Amino acid sequence: MNPYQELVTDSSRNVILVMRTDPDSDSEDNRRKLQEFCELTKALNDRVVDVITQERYPDRKYNVGSGKAKEIAIAARDKRANRIIFYDPLSTSQIYNISKLCNEAGASCRVMDRFQLILDIFAQRATTHRSKLQVELARLRYELPNARMLVSLSKKEERAGWGGLGDYEDSYEQDIKKRIARITAELKKADLEEEARRVYRHKNGFFIVSLAGYTNAGKSTLFNALVDEQTESKDMFFTTLIPKTRALVINKRKILLTDTVGFIEDLPHFLVDAFRSTLEGIYFSDMILLVVDFSEPVEHIRKKLMISHETLWEKSTSNIITVLNKSETMKPDERKKKLRELSHLIYNPIFISAKTGMGIANLIDEINQNLPALMTRTISLPNDERGASAMSWFYDNGVVEEILYGKYMTFEFSAAEDVMSKADDIVSKAQ
């Protein structure tokens, strides 16, 4: 029996997964990648009916060897597969060659690679206009390098002579480039609007905290626990594609908490580029909560932490708290042993269980201690209507301590530096 078949149920599509590994690659790492590959199909509710592997260097025509390619085609026919998905990126000609073998064997299925699978997942999860544009941009950038080959192969039977489709190929390629330019311009405008919102939030006293980490680490469950809200938190990759932001207050500090898209190994560059504005929401946070599934084997955690840090260190200068989720699944001694082995990759560790609530109070304390320091100064406002109106601004944008009433209302006001810079204007208008 296929050990991965039980991963998904009630499926509408039968899928065969193909993974070729280099002879000198690490076998344990390959097993981890294969398990993750199978989990990706769960995000589309597909049913894995077979997993075919081969250890060899890539073949130019099929990626796998010719004998293995024929075996795949026969398996697709016998198991009525709707899709054959390769872990490795496939060229347009490789997809054509494998599809031709399948047709000759009597199988009718789509041949694709892991990158196309991820694109399909993102396309299914995109619900806003902006996210749909980002997915389309990623798909177009994926197709562009092979646009000419795609037309040549799809129209092969219609070719009148050598080079007969040249004009059509050029037109198709130019259409893709024009569409990419239009989407890029539209997304750039949306990015400027998002940046303006971030600046506005900071100026109005909000601290920005982002949840980040490898996909399926439990970010959405932690988000629910912190803001007391229910968002989708299935045991599935990429449940959060569109960032969700909610407000909460910690020790009188106003915080905007954002749940973001998860990281994944070997994420195609065209997809990263399309969603760069989403990642920049993490980069410009005051703090990042790096969520880790601490119940996994040490080597899996190490690899995922390295991928997460590579993504975060590209631009981020934010404080990082490493949230070691699902820690309730192991004994304290086991947690400490894992932490020692991974100490070089873990900063400000907090053991929690987003599911049971264990350690959430400690995490909230850690967030409060690691947020940027507040500036504090004494404010005096006239004890009249104008002063009372100005007082509401101070309550809305910082922390107001006990007020002493007399001719003036005097109090200690604490806020971030960019908010404090506006305090003098508010006081002068109230005089």
N, C-alpha and C positions, 0 to 999 in steps of 0.2 A: 504493500500500500504506500502511496505517496505521502511522506511525513508532513508535507506542507498543505495537503488538501484540506485539512481540518481548520485551517486559518480563516477560511471564509465560507459562509453558508448563504442559502437563498440567492444564489448568483444567477445573473441573466446571461453571462458569457463564460465559455470555457477557454482557459488560457494555458498555453505551454510556455514555460520560462526556459531560456537557454543562457547558460553562463560558461564562457570559455575563460580559462585561467592560464597564465604563463607557467611553464614548467618550474621556474625558479621563484615563484611567488609564495607568500606565506600561507600555509593551509588553514590555519586558524582564522586569519584575516579573511580569507575567501569564504569560510563558513559563515562568518558574521555578515559579510556582504550579501551572501545568498539569502540568509534569513531576512535581512532588511529588504532585499529585492522582492521577496514573497509578500512581506508586509505591505509594500507599496501597492500591490494589486488589490489588497483589502480596501484601500481608499476608494476604489471604483466598484467595490462589491463584486469583483470577478472571482471565479472559481479556478484554482490552479489544478489542472487535471494531470499535469506531468512536469517534471523538472529534468532537463537534459543538460549534462555538463560534459566538458571536454578539456583536457589539459594539453595544450599545444600553443605554439605561437600563431598569431592571426593569419588567416588565409585571405588573400586579396579578393578572391571571387565571392566567397560565402562567409567570411570571418571564421567559421569553423571549417574543418576539413570537408571535402566533397562527400565522403562516405557518411559522415555525421549529418551533413545537410540533407541527404536523401533519407536518413533515419528520421530526421525531424519532420520531413514532408509526410512520410508514412504514418508517423504518430499523430500528426494533425488530422489526417484522414480517418484513422481508426478511432480517435477519441473526439472527433467532431469539434475540433478547436475552432474558435472564432478569431483568436489572436495568437500569434507567436511573437513573444517579446524577448529580445536579446539584451543582456546587460551592457555589452559594449556598444558604443555608437556605431551605427551602420551607415555606409555611404548609400547614395541613391542607387548605384549600380548593384550593390550587394542586396538591397531590398528587392530590386527587380529580379535578380538571379534566384533568390530564395523563393520568391512568389511564383516564379515560373516553374520551379521544381514542385511546389505544392499543387499548382494547377495540373501538372502532368500526372501527379499521384492521385488526383481526384479530390483534393482538399480545397475548400474555399474559405480563406481566412486572410486577415490583415497581418502583414509582417511589419514590425516596428521595433524601436529600441527603447531603452530605459528613459532616455531624454524625452521621447515622444510620450511615454507613459506619464511622466511628471507634468508635461504640458497639458495632457488630457485631464489630470487631477486638478490642476490650477484652473483650467477652463470650466470644469464642473463647479468649482467652489467660488468662482468670480461672480459676484452679484451686483456690484456697483459699476457705474460707467467707467470709472477710473481703473478699477481692477481688470475689467474686460479689455480695456485698451492695453494695459500692461501685458496681459496674456497674448493678445494678438500681436503686439510688438515682438514678444519673445518668439512666437511661432514664425513670423516673417523673417526675423534675423536667422532663425534656424534654417529656413528654406532657401534664403538668398544665395549662399555659396553653391548650392546644387540646382539652382533654378533652370539653368540651360540643360543640364543632364536630365532633369525631371521631364521637361517638355520633349526632349529627344526620345526618351524611352517610352513615354506615354503615347506618343504619336508615331512610333516606329513604323507601324504598318502603313501609315499615310504618307510617308516620305516619298516625294516624287523622284528624288535623286540625291546624290551626295551634297549635303549642305542645304537641302531644299527647305528646311525649317528655320534657317538662320534668322530671317526677319521676325518670325513668330517668337523665337527664343529670346531675341533682343527685346521685343515688346513686353513679354512676360516678366523679364528681369527688371526692366525699367518701371513697370507697374508696381512691382514689389518695392523698389527703391522709393518711388513717389509716396506710396502708402506709409512706409517707414518714416519718411520725412514729416508727413502730416501728423501721424500719431505722436512722434517725438515732440513736435511743436506744441501739440495740445497738452501732453503730459508735462512739458516744461512750464506751461502756464499754471497747471494744477499744482506743481511743486512750489512755485512762488507763492501761491495762495496758502499752501500748507505751512511754508516757512513763516509767513506773516502771522498765521494763527499761533505758531510756537512762540514767536516774539511777544505777541499780545498776552499769551498765558503767563510768560515769565514776568512781564511788566505788571501783571495784575496779581502777583504774589504766589503763583502756583509753582511747585517743584515738579519736574517731570521724571517719573520713574518708569522704566521699561522692563518687561519680562522678556528674556531672551533664552536661547538654548537650543539643543538638538530637538528635532521634531519628535513628538510623542513623549516628551519628558514629564509632562504634567503641568505645563504652563497655564492652560485654561482652567484646570481644576484649582490651582493656586489663585488665579485671578478671581474665581468665584468666591473662594474663602476670604480673600482680603476685602472685596467690595460687597460681599453678601448679595451676589447676583448669579443667576444661572445663564451661562453661555454654553455652547456646544463643547463638550469635553469627552468625546468618544475615544476609545482605545484605537486610534487610527491616525495615520500620518496626515499632516497639513489640514487639520480641522480649522485652524485659524489662518486664513489667507488675507482677510481684510483686518487691519489693526483695529482693536476695540479700546476705547479710552473711557475711563470712569473716574469720578472724583472721590477722594476719601480724605479724612483728616486724621493726622497722627500728632498728638501732643500740640494741638492747636495749629499745626502747619497744614496748609492746603496742598494736596498732592493730586496729580493726574497720573493714574496708573494705566499703562498701555500694554495690551497683550498682542504679541507680534507673531509673524510667520516663523516657523521653525527652520533651523539649519539642517542641511543634509550633506553627506559626503558626495563629492564629484557632481555638485550642482552645476549644470551647464552655464557657461559664462554669459550667454545671451539671455538666460533667465535672470541671473544676478543683475545684469545691466538694466533689464526692463523693470525690476523691482528695487532698483537702487534707492529711490526716494523713500520706500518703506523702510529699508535698512538705515537710512539717514535719520529716521525718527528715533532709532536706537542710539546712533552715534552721538546725537546732540542732547541726550538725556542727562539729567543731573546724577542719576544713579541707574545701574543695570543690575537686575536680579537674574543671575545666570542659573537657570534651573537645570538640575541634573537628575536623571533616574539612577539613584544610588543603589538600587536593588540589583543592577546588572553586574556581570563579571568585571573585574578590575580592568582587563585589557579593553573591553568594550567601552567602559567609562573613559579610560585614558584616550582612546581614539576620538571619541565624541567631544571631549574637552579640548583636544588639540584643534579639531575642526572649528569649534565654537570660538576659541581664542584667536585663531587665524582670521576669522571674519570680524571679530570685535576690534582687534588690534590694528586693523587697516586704518581706522580713523579715530576711534573712540578714545577719549581721555576721561571718561566718566569713572566714578567709584564703582567697584564691582563687589557684590555680595554673592558668594556661591551657595545656592540653595540646594541642599542635598535631600531631594524628595524621595518618598517611599522608604524612608529610614526605619519605619515601624516594622518592616519585613525582616529585620535582622537584630541580633542581640548587640548590646552596647560594645562588647569587646570586638565583635566583627566590624562594627562601624569604625571604631578607632583604628583597627588594623588597615582597613581600606583607606582611611584618611591619611595614614602615615605613608602608604605606598603611592598616593597621588598628591602629596602635599605640595610638590613643585608646580602643580597646575590649579591648585585651589586657594582662593583668596577669601578671607573673612567667611569661613564655613559656618553654616547653620543647618543642623539636622531637623528636618520637618517631615510631616505627612500631610500633604494638602487634602487628602481624603478623610483622615480622622481628626485633623486639627492639631496634632502633636507638633509643638515647637513654633506655632504661628505667633504666639505672644513674644517669644524670643526674637523672631524675625522682625516683628514690628519695632521692638526696641532697637535692633541693629540698624534698621532703616533710619530711625530717628537720630541715632548717634552719627551716622555716616552721611547724612544730607549736608549740603554746604552750610557753613556757619551763618547765623543770622547776625545782622548789625542791630545794635540797641541804642536808642537815644530817648531823651525826655522830651515830650511834646506838650505844649500848652495851647489850648484853644479857648477863645472867649466863651463864657457860659451863656450863650444866647442861641437864637435860631440858626444863625450862620455857622456857629461852632458845632451845633448838634448835627447839621447837615454834613459838615466836614468829618465829624467823628465816624459816620457810617463808612466813609472811604477807608479809614484806618482799620475798622473791623473787617472790611472786605478784603484788605490787601496784606494783612500781617497779624501779629499777635499783640493784643492790647492787654496790659496788666491792670491791676486795680487803679481806679480813677479817684483822684482827690478833687472834690468840688469846692469851689469858692467863687471869686470873681472870674477865675479861669478854671477850666477842666485840665488837670495835669495828670499825665500817665506815662508809663514806660512803653515804648513801641518797638517791637522787634520785627525785622523783615529782611529779605534778600537785598543785596546792594542796589540792583537796578530799580527796585521798588522804593527803597529809601531815598534815592536821588529825586523822586517826585514829591517827597513829603514837604519840602520847603514851599513849593508852589501851592500845595493844598492849604498849608497854614497861612500863607500870605493872603490868599483869597478869602479866608475866614475872618481876617482882622477887620 
